[in-house]
Amino acid sequence: MTTLKNKHLSFEDRCIIQEFLNYGYSFTRIVTRIHKDRTTVAKEVLHHRFMKGSFQTQCELTDRPPYVCNGCDRKTRCRKRQYLYEASIAHNEYTSATPGFVP
């Protein structure tokens, strides 16, 4: 018996990812909520994060999971280049890059 793979992330999945990142949760905790593979979430965040600010110095925390500054408590006063994940931007990027995508 073959099972149908649910490969695509929905907008709701992306909203949950954003919310959990904002609270500082790990990828493992996120995937238990949306029932996707951990690498799927990691690739989603890496491919659809965006840079905020034009500072020269990059924060070393964005080189490892969760790759974004959403849940960082120093985000408002940090003077380093920040990467953020936002569900609406990620979903728009995905739908515009996927030919024939029907939501």
The first five atom37 places (N, CA, C, CB, O) and aatype in JSON, in Angstrom:
{
  "aatype": [12, 16, 16, 10, 11, 2, 11, 8, 10, 15, 13, 6, 3, 1, 4, 9, 9, 5, 6, 13, 10, 2, 18, 7, 18, 15, 13, 16, 1, 9, 19, 16, 1, 9, 8, 11, 3, 1, 16, 16, 19, 0, 11, 6, 19, 10, 8, 8, 1, 13, 12, 11, 7, 15, 13, 5, 16, 5, 4, 6, 10, 16, 3, 1, 14, 14, 18, 19, 4, 2, 7, 4, 3, 1, 11, 16, 1, 4, 1, 11, 1, 5, 18, 10, 18, 6, 0, 15, 9, 0, 8, 2, 6, 18, 16, 15, 0, 16, 14, 7, 13, 19, 14],
  "atom_mask": [
    [1, 1, 1, 1, 1],
    [1, 1, 1, 1, 1],
    [1, 1, 1, 1, 1],
    [1, 1, 1, 1, 1],
    [1, 1, 1, 1, 1],
    [1, 1, 1, 1, 1],
    [1, 1, 1, 1, 1],
    [1, 1, 1, 1, 1],
    [1, 1, 1, 1, 1],
    [1, 1, 1, 1, 1],
    [1, 1, 1, 1, 1],
    [1, 1, 1, 1, 1],
    [1, 1, 1, 1, 1],
    [1, 1, 1, 1, 1],
    [1, 1, 1, 1, 1],
    [1, 1, 1, 1, 1],
    [1, 1, 1, 1, 1],
    [1, 1, 1, 1, 1],
    [1, 1, 1, 1, 1],
    [1, 1, 1, 1, 1],
    [1, 1, 1, 1, 1],
    [1, 1, 1, 1, 1],
    [1, 1, 1, 1, 1],
    [1, 1, 1, 0, 1],
    [1, 1, 1, 1, 1],
    [1, 1, 1, 1, 1],
    [1, 1, 1, 1, 1],
    [1, 1, 1, 1, 1],
    [1, 1, 1, 1, 1],
    [1, 1, 1, 1, 1],
    [1, 1, 1, 1, 1],
    [1, 1, 1, 1, 1],
    [1, 1, 1, 1, 1],
    [1, 1, 1, 1, 1],
    [1, 1, 1, 1, 1],
    [1, 1, 1, 1, 1],
    [1, 1, 1, 1, 1],
    [1, 1, 1, 1, 1],
    [1, 1, 1, 1, 1],
    [1, 1, 1, 1, 1],
    [1, 1, 1, 1, 1],
    [1, 1, 1, 1, 1],
    [1, 1, 1, 1, 1],
    [1, 1, 1, 1, 1],
    [1, 1, 1, 1, 1],
    [1, 1, 1, 1, 1],
    [1, 1, 1, 1, 1],
    [1, 1, 1, 1, 1],
    [1, 1, 1, 1, 1],
    [1, 1, 1, 1, 1],
    [1, 1, 1, 1, 1],
    [1, 1, 1, 1, 1],
    [1, 1, 1, 0, 1],
    [1, 1, 1, 1, 1],
    [1, 1, 1, 1, 1],
    [1, 1, 1, 1, 1],
    [1, 1, 1, 1, 1],
    [1, 1, 1, 1, 1],
    [1, 1, 1, 1, 1],
    [1, 1, 1, 1, 1],
    [1, 1, 1, 1, 1],
    [1, 1, 1, 1, 1],
    [1, 1, 1, 1, 1],
    [1, 1, 1, 1, 1],
    [1, 1, 1, 1, 1],
    [1, 1, 1, 1, 1],
    [1, 1, 1, 1, 1],
    [1, 1, 1, 1, 1],
    [1, 1, 1, 1, 1],
    [1, 1, 1, 1, 1],
    [1, 1, 1, 0, 1],
    [1, 1, 1, 1, 1],
    [1, 1, 1, 1, 1],
    [1, 1, 1, 1, 1],
    [1, 1, 1, 1, 1],
    [1, 1, 1, 1, 1],
    [1, 1, 1, 1, 1],
    [1, 1, 1, 1, 1],
    [1, 1, 1, 1, 1],
    [1, 1, 1, 1, 1],
    [1, 1, 1, 1, 1],
    [1, 1, 1, 1, 1],
    [1, 1, 1, 1, 1],
    [1, 1, 1, 1, 1],
    [1, 1, 1, 1, 1],
    [1, 1, 1, 1, 1],
    [1, 1, 1, 1, 1],
    [1, 1, 1, 1, 1],
    [1, 1, 1, 1, 1],
    [1, 1, 1, 1, 1],
    [1, 1, 1, 1, 1],
    [1, 1, 1, 1, 1],
    [1, 1, 1, 1, 1],
    [1, 1, 1, 1, 1],
    [1, 1, 1, 1, 1],
    [1, 1, 1, 1, 1],
    [1, 1, 1, 1, 1],
    [1, 1, 1, 1, 1],
    [1, 1, 1, 1, 1],
    [1, 1, 1, 0, 1],
    [1, 1, 1, 1, 1],
    [1, 1, 1, 1, 1],
    [1, 1, 1, 1, 1]
  ],
  "atom_positions": [
    [[0.84, -1.18, 0.0], [0.0, 0.0, 0.0], [0.88, 1.24, 0.0], [-0.95, 0.0, 1.21], [1.79, 1.35, 0.82]],
    [[0.63, 2.17, -0.9], [1.39, 3.4, -0.95], [0.62, 4.5, -0.26], [1.71, 3.8, -2.41], [-0.61, 4.54, -0.28]],
    [[1.37, 5.38, 0.36], [0.73, 6.51, 1.03], [1.01, 7.77, 0.24], [1.23, 6.65, 2.49], [2.09, 7.93, -0.33]],
    [[0.06, 8.65, 0.22], [0.2, 9.91, -0.47], [1.08, 10.84, 0.36], [-1.19, 10.55, -0.74], [0.8, 11.08, 1.53]],
    [[2.13, 11.34, -0.25], [3.02, 12.25, 0.46], [2.49, 13.67, 0.35], [4.46, 12.17, -0.11], [2.12, 14.13, -0.73]],
    [[2.45, 14.33, 1.47], [2.01, 15.72, 1.52], [3.27, 16.58, 1.5], [1.13, 16.01, 2.79], [3.77, 16.99, 2.55]],
    [[3.77, 16.86, 0.31], [5.08, 17.5, 0.16], [5.06, 19.01, 0.39], [5.62, 17.22, -1.19], [6.05, 19.57, 0.85]],
    [[3.97, 19.65, 0.07], [3.93, 21.11, 0.12], [3.54, 21.61, 1.5], [2.95, 21.65, -0.93], [2.75, 20.98, 2.21]],
    [[4.1, 22.75, 1.85], [3.69, 23.42, 3.08], [2.56, 24.37, 2.74], [4.88, 24.18, 3.74], [2.63, 25.1, 1.74]],
    [[1.54, 24.37, 3.55], [0.42, 25.3, 3.33], [0.75, 26.63, 4.01], [-0.92, 24.7, 3.9], [1.73, 26.75, 4.75]],
    [[-0.08, 27.62, 3.73], [0.1, 28.92, 4.36], [-0.06, 28.77, 5.88], [-0.92, 29.95, 3.8], [0.64, 29.44, 6.64]],
    [[-0.97, 27.92, 6.32], [-1.17, 27.69, 7.75], [0.07, 27.08, 8.38], [-2.39, 26.77, 7.98], [0.46, 27.45, 9.49]],
    [[0.71, 26.14, 7.67], [1.96, 25.56, 8.16], [3.02, 26.64, 8.32], [2.47, 24.46, 7.2], [3.74, 26.66, 9.33]],
    [[3.11, 27.51, 7.35], [4.1, 28.59, 7.42], [3.8, 29.57, 8.56], [4.15, 29.35, 6.09], [4.72, 30.08, 9.2]],
    [[2.54, 29.81, 8.82], [2.17, 30.68, 9.95], [2.56, 30.04, 11.28], [0.65, 30.96, 9.94], [3.02, 30.73, 12.19]],
    [[2.39, 28.73, 11.39], [2.79, 28.03, 12.6], [4.3, 28.07, 12.76], [2.29, 26.57, 12.58], [4.8, 28.27, 13.87]],
    [[5.04, 27.88, 11.66], [6.49, 27.97, 11.71], [6.91, 29.34, 12.21], [7.11, 27.69, 10.33], [7.77, 29.44, 13.09]],
    [[6.32, 30.39, 11.66], [6.67, 31.75, 12.08], [6.36, 31.97, 13.56], [5.92, 32.78, 11.22], [7.18, 32.51, 14.29]],
    [[5.18, 31.56, 13.98], [4.79, 31.75, 15.38], [5.73, 31.01, 16.33], [3.35, 31.28, 15.59], [6.15, 31.57, 17.35]],
    [[6.05, 29.77, 16.0], [6.94, 28.99, 16.86], [8.36, 29.56, 16.86], [6.97, 27.53, 16.41], [9.02, 29.55, 17.9]],
    [[8.82, 30.06, 15.71], [10.14, 30.72, 15.68], [10.13, 31.98, 16.54], [10.53, 31.06, 14.24], [11.12, 32.27, 17.22]],
    [[9.03, 32.72, 16.51], [8.92, 33.93, 17.32], [9.02, 33.61, 18.82], [7.6, 34.64, 17.02], [9.53, 34.42, 19.6]],
    [[8.54, 32.44, 19.22], [8.63, 32.01, 20.62], [9.96, 31.33, 20.94], [7.48, 31.08, 20.95], [10.2, 30.96, 22.09]],
    [[10.81, 31.15, 19.93], [12.12, 30.55, 20.16], [12.12, 29.04, 20.2], [0.0, 0.0, 0.0], [13.06, 28.44, 20.72]],
    [[11.08, 28.4, 19.66], [11.01, 26.94, 19.66], [11.96, 26.34, 18.64], [9.59, 26.48, 19.39], [12.3, 26.99, 17.65]],
    [[12.37, 25.11, 18.88], [13.28, 24.4, 17.99], [12.51, 23.81, 16.8], [14.02, 23.29, 18.75], [11.28, 23.73, 16.82]],
    [[13.26, 23.41, 15.77], [12.65, 22.76, 14.62], [11.94, 21.48, 15.03], [13.7, 22.45, 13.55], [10.89, 21.15, 14.48]],
    [[12.5, 20.76, 15.99], [11.89, 19.52, 16.45], [10.5, 19.77, 17.02], [12.78, 18.85, 17.5], [9.57, 19.0, 16.76]],
    [[10.36, 20.82, 17.78], [9.04, 21.14, 18.36], [8.07, 21.6, 17.27], [9.19, 22.24, 19.44], [6.87, 21.31, 17.34]],
    [[8.58, 22.31, 16.28], [7.73, 22.77, 15.17], [7.2, 21.59, 14.38], [8.51, 23.72, 14.25], [6.01, 21.54, 14.06]],
    [[8.07, 20.62, 14.05], [7.64, 19.5, 13.21], [6.66, 18.59, 13.92], [8.84, 18.7, 12.76], [5.84, 17.94, 13.27]],
    [[6.72, 18.53, 15.24], [5.72, 17.73, 15.94], [4.34, 18.37, 15.85], [6.12, 17.56, 17.41], [3.32, 17.68, 15.96]],
    [[4.3, 19.65, 15.64], [3.01, 20.36, 15.5], [2.45, 20.28, 14.09], [3.17, 21.82, 15.9], [1.25, 20.1, 13.92]],
    [[3.31, 20.4, 13.06], [2.8, 20.44, 11.68], [2.96, 19.1, 10.95], [3.52, 21.51, 10.91], [2.52, 18.97, 9.81]],
    [[3.58, 18.12, 11.61], [3.71, 16.77, 11.05], [4.44, 16.75, 9.71], [2.34, 16.14, 10.89], [3.98, 16.14, 8.74]],
    [[5.56, 17.42, 9.66], [6.43, 17.42, 8.48], [7.81, 16.98, 8.92], [6.49, 18.84, 7.81], [8.09, 16.87, 10.12]],
    [[8.68, 16.71, 7.97], [10.04, 16.31, 8.27], [10.85, 17.52, 8.74], [10.7, 15.66, 7.04], [10.62, 18.64, 8.3]],
    [[11.79, 17.27, 9.64], [12.61, 18.35, 10.19], [13.42, 19.06, 9.1], [13.56, 17.8, 11.25], [13.58, 20.28, 9.15]],
    [[13.92, 18.31, 8.13], [14.69, 18.95, 7.06], [13.81, 19.82, 6.18], [15.39, 17.89, 6.21], [14.28, 20.81, 5.62]],
    [[12.54, 19.47, 6.06], [11.61, 20.31, 5.29], [11.49, 21.69, 5.93], [10.21, 19.64, 5.21], [11.54, 22.7, 5.23]],
    [[11.35, 21.72, 7.23], [11.22, 22.99, 7.94], [12.54, 23.77, 7.88], [10.79, 22.76, 9.4], [12.53, 24.98, 7.67]],
    [[13.65, 23.09, 8.05], [14.95, 23.76, 7.99], [15.17, 24.38, 6.62], [16.08, 22.78, 8.32], [15.61, 25.53, 6.52]],
    [[14.88, 23.63, 5.56], [15.04, 24.16, 4.2], [14.08, 25.32, 3.94], [14.81, 23.06, 3.16], [14.45, 26.3, 3.29]],
    [[12.86, 25.22, 4.44], [11.88, 26.29, 4.29], [12.41, 27.59, 4.89], [10.55, 25.9, 4.95], [12.35, 28.64, 4.26]],
    [[12.91, 27.51, 6.11], [13.4, 28.71, 6.79], [14.63, 29.27, 6.07], [13.74, 28.39, 8.27], [14.74, 30.48, 5.88]],
    [[15.55, 28.39, 5.68], [16.76, 28.86, 4.99], [16.46, 29.49, 3.64], [17.73, 27.71, 4.8], [17.06, 30.51, 3.28]],
    [[15.55, 28.92, 2.89], [15.26, 29.43, 1.54], [14.39, 30.68, 1.55], [14.57, 28.36, 0.73], [14.42, 31.45, 0.59]],
    [[13.63, 30.89, 2.6], [12.68, 32.0, 2.6], [12.91, 33.02, 3.71], [11.29, 31.47, 2.71], [12.03, 33.82, 4.01]],
    [[14.07, 33.0, 4.3], [14.38, 34.06, 5.28], [14.78, 35.31, 4.5], [15.52, 33.62, 6.27], [15.24, 35.22, 3.36]],
    [[14.62, 36.46, 5.12], [15.02, 37.7, 4.46], [15.86, 38.53, 5.41], [13.79, 38.49, 3.98], [15.75, 38.42, 6.63]],
    [[16.7, 39.35, 4.82], [17.63, 40.15, 5.6], [16.99, 41.47, 5.99], [18.93, 40.39, 4.81], [16.33, 42.13, 5.19]],
    [[17.21, 41.84, 7.24], [16.73, 43.12, 7.75], [17.95, 43.93, 8.18], [15.72, 42.93, 8.94], [18.81, 43.44, 8.91]],
    [[18.01, 45.14, 7.71], [19.12, 46.0, 8.07], [20.26, 45.9, 7.08], [0.0, 0.0, 0.0], [20.35, 44.95, 6.3]],
    [[21.12, 46.89, 7.11], [22.24, 46.92, 6.18], [23.57, 46.92, 6.92], [22.15, 48.14, 5.27], [24.56, 47.48, 6.45]],
    [[23.59, 46.3, 8.08], [24.81, 46.26, 8.86], [25.82, 45.32, 8.21], [24.52, 45.82, 10.3], [25.44, 44.35, 7.56]],
    [[27.09, 45.61, 8.39], [28.15, 44.81, 7.79], [28.37, 43.5, 8.52], [29.45, 45.6, 7.76], [28.65, 42.48, 7.89]],
    [[28.24, 43.51, 9.82], [28.52, 42.32, 10.62], [27.3, 41.42, 10.67], [28.95, 42.72, 12.04], [26.19, 41.85, 11.0]],
    [[27.51, 40.16, 10.33], [26.43, 39.18, 10.4], [26.45, 38.49, 11.75], [26.53, 38.15, 9.24], [27.52, 38.17, 12.27]],
    [[25.3, 38.26, 12.3], [25.2, 37.55, 13.57], [25.57, 36.08, 13.36], [23.77, 37.67, 14.17], [25.06, 35.42, 12.46]],
    [[26.47, 35.59, 14.2], [26.91, 34.2, 14.07], [25.82, 33.2, 14.44], [28.13, 33.97, 14.94], [25.93, 32.02, 14.09]],
    [[24.78, 33.64, 15.13], [23.69, 32.74, 15.5], [22.84, 32.33, 14.3], [22.81, 33.4, 16.55], [22.13, 31.33, 14.35]],
    [[22.92, 33.11, 13.21], [22.12, 32.77, 12.03], [22.81, 31.74, 11.13], [21.83, 34.02, 11.22], [22.27, 31.36, 10.1]],
    [[23.98, 31.29, 11.53], [24.69, 30.25, 10.77], [24.27, 28.84, 11.19], [26.18, 30.4, 10.95], [24.65, 27.87, 10.54]],
    [[23.49, 28.73, 12.26], [23.03, 27.43, 12.73], [21.54, 27.53, 13.09], [23.88, 26.95, 13.97], [21.01, 28.63, 13.21]],
    [[20.88, 26.39, 13.24], [19.44, 26.42, 13.5], [19.11, 27.3, 14.69], [18.9, 25.02, 13.74], [19.8, 27.25, 15.71]],
    [[18.08, 28.1, 14.58], [17.02, 28.14, 13.58], [17.28, 29.08, 12.41], [15.76, 28.55, 14.24], [16.36, 29.35, 11.65]],
    [[18.48, 29.58, 12.24], [18.91, 30.39, 11.09], [18.27, 31.77, 10.99], [18.61, 29.64, 9.83], [18.55, 32.51, 10.05]],
    [[17.43, 32.14, 11.93], [16.75, 33.44, 11.91], [16.76, 34.06, 13.3], [15.3, 33.29, 11.39], [17.03, 33.38, 14.3]],
    [[16.47, 35.34, 13.35], [16.48, 36.09, 14.6], [15.08, 36.29, 15.19], [17.13, 37.43, 14.39], [14.92, 37.08, 16.12]],
    [[14.08, 35.6, 14.67], [12.7, 35.81, 15.11], [12.54, 35.73, 16.62], [11.79, 34.8, 14.45], [11.89, 36.59, 17.21]],
    [[13.12, 34.73, 17.26], [12.92, 34.52, 18.69], [14.01, 35.08, 19.57], [0.0, 0.0, 0.0], [14.02, 34.84, 20.78]],
    [[14.92, 35.83, 19.01], [16.05, 36.36, 19.77], [15.59, 37.5, 20.69], [17.17, 36.85, 18.83], [14.88, 38.4, 20.25]],
    [[15.99, 37.44, 21.94], [15.59, 38.49, 22.88], [16.38, 39.78, 22.69], [15.77, 37.99, 24.3], [16.01, 40.81, 23.24]],
    [[17.46, 39.73, 21.91], [18.26, 40.93, 21.63], [17.92, 41.56, 20.29], [19.74, 40.58, 21.67], [18.61, 42.48, 19.84]],
    [[16.88, 41.09, 19.65], [16.55, 41.51, 18.28], [16.36, 43.02, 18.14], [15.3, 40.8, 17.82], [16.8, 43.6, 17.15]],
    [[15.73, 43.66, 19.08], [15.41, 45.08, 18.94], [16.62, 45.99, 19.13], [14.35, 45.46, 19.94], [16.63, 47.12, 18.63]],
    [[17.63, 45.52, 19.84], [18.8, 46.37, 20.07], [20.07, 45.85, 19.41], [19.03, 46.5, 21.55], [21.16, 46.38, 19.64]],
    [[19.93, 44.83, 18.6], [21.09, 44.21, 17.95], [21.58, 45.11, 16.8], [20.73, 42.8, 17.42], [20.77, 45.67, 16.05]],
    [[22.88, 45.23, 16.66], [23.49, 46.04, 15.61], [24.18, 45.18, 14.56], [24.48, 47.03, 16.21], [25.15, 45.6, 13.93]],
    [[23.68, 43.97, 14.39], [24.21, 43.07, 13.38], [23.13, 42.8, 12.35], [24.71, 41.74, 14.02], [21.95, 43.06, 12.57]],
    [[23.56, 42.29, 11.22], [22.62, 41.95, 10.15], [21.69, 40.84, 10.66], [23.38, 41.5, 8.86], [22.14, 39.82, 11.16]],
    [[20.39, 41.06, 10.52], [19.4, 40.12, 11.02], [18.69, 39.42, 9.87], [18.39, 40.83, 11.93], [18.43, 40.02, 8.83]],
    [[18.38, 38.15, 10.07], [17.56, 37.4, 9.14], [16.26, 37.05, 9.84], [18.29, 36.12, 8.63], [16.26, 36.6, 10.99]],
    [[15.16, 37.27, 9.15], [13.85, 36.99, 9.71], [13.06, 36.07, 8.79], [13.09, 38.3, 9.95], [13.33, 36.0, 7.59]],
    [[12.1, 35.38, 9.36], [11.2, 34.53, 8.59], [9.8, 35.06, 8.8], [11.32, 33.03, 9.01], [9.34, 35.24, 9.93]],
    [[9.1, 35.32, 7.68], [7.72, 35.77, 7.75], [6.88, 34.91, 6.82], [7.59, 37.29, 7.37], [7.22, 34.75, 5.64]],
    [[5.81, 34.36, 7.34], [4.98, 33.4, 6.61], [4.41, 33.95, 5.32], [3.86, 32.92, 7.48], [4.43, 33.27, 4.3]],
    [[3.91, 35.16, 5.33], [3.28, 35.72, 4.13], [4.3, 35.92, 3.02], [2.58, 37.05, 4.46], [4.01, 35.66, 1.85]],
    [[5.49, 36.39, 3.37], [6.54, 36.58, 2.36], [6.98, 35.23, 1.82], [7.74, 37.34, 2.96], [7.15, 35.07, 0.61]],
    [[7.18, 34.26, 2.69], [7.61, 32.93, 2.27], [6.58, 32.28, 1.35], [7.86, 32.03, 3.49], [6.93, 31.67, 0.35]],
    [[5.31, 32.42, 1.69], [4.26, 31.8, 0.87], [4.16, 32.48, -0.5], [2.9, 31.87, 1.6], [3.97, 31.81, -1.51]],
    [[4.28, 33.79, -0.53], [4.26, 34.51, -1.81], [5.45, 34.14, -2.68], [4.24, 36.02, -1.58], [5.31, 33.97, -3.89]],
    [[6.62, 34.02, -2.08], [7.8, 33.59, -2.84], [7.6, 32.19, -3.4], [9.05, 33.63, -1.95], [7.95, 31.93, -4.55]],
    [[7.04, 31.3, -2.6], [6.84, 29.92, -3.03], [5.82, 29.83, -4.16], [6.38, 29.06, -1.85], [6.06, 29.15, -5.16]],
    [[4.69, 30.5, -4.01], [3.65, 30.41, -5.04], [4.07, 31.08, -6.35], [2.36, 31.05, -4.54], [3.67, 30.63, -7.42]],
    [[4.87, 32.13, -6.27], [5.3, 32.78, -7.52], [6.41, 31.98, -8.21], [5.79, 34.22, -7.23], [6.59, 32.09, -9.42]],
    [[7.16, 31.18, -7.46], [8.26, 30.4, -8.03], [7.83, 29.02, -8.5], [9.36, 30.27, -7.01], [8.59, 28.33, -9.18]],
    [[6.62, 28.6, -8.14], [6.14, 27.26, -8.49], [5.14, 27.36, -9.62], [5.52, 26.56, -7.27], [4.0, 27.77, -9.39]],
    [[5.55, 27.0, -10.83], [4.6, 27.09, -11.97], [3.48, 26.06, -11.81], [5.34, 26.86, -13.32], [3.71, 24.9, -11.46]],
    [[2.28, 26.51, -12.07], [1.13, 25.63, -11.98], [0.65, 25.37, -10.58], [0.0, 0.0, 0.0], [-0.19, 24.49, -10.37]],
    [[1.15, 26.11, -9.59], [0.73, 25.9, -8.2], [-0.71, 26.37, -8.05], [1.66, 26.66, -7.21], [-1.05, 27.49, -8.44]],
    [[-1.54, 25.52, -7.49], [-2.94, 25.86, -7.21], [-3.14, 25.74, -5.71], [-3.95, 24.92, -8.01], [-3.05, 24.64, -5.16]],
    [[-3.4, 26.87, -5.03], [-3.57, 26.83, -3.58], [-4.8, 26.08, -3.15], [-3.62, 28.21, -3.03], [-5.07, 25.96, -1.96]]
  ]
}
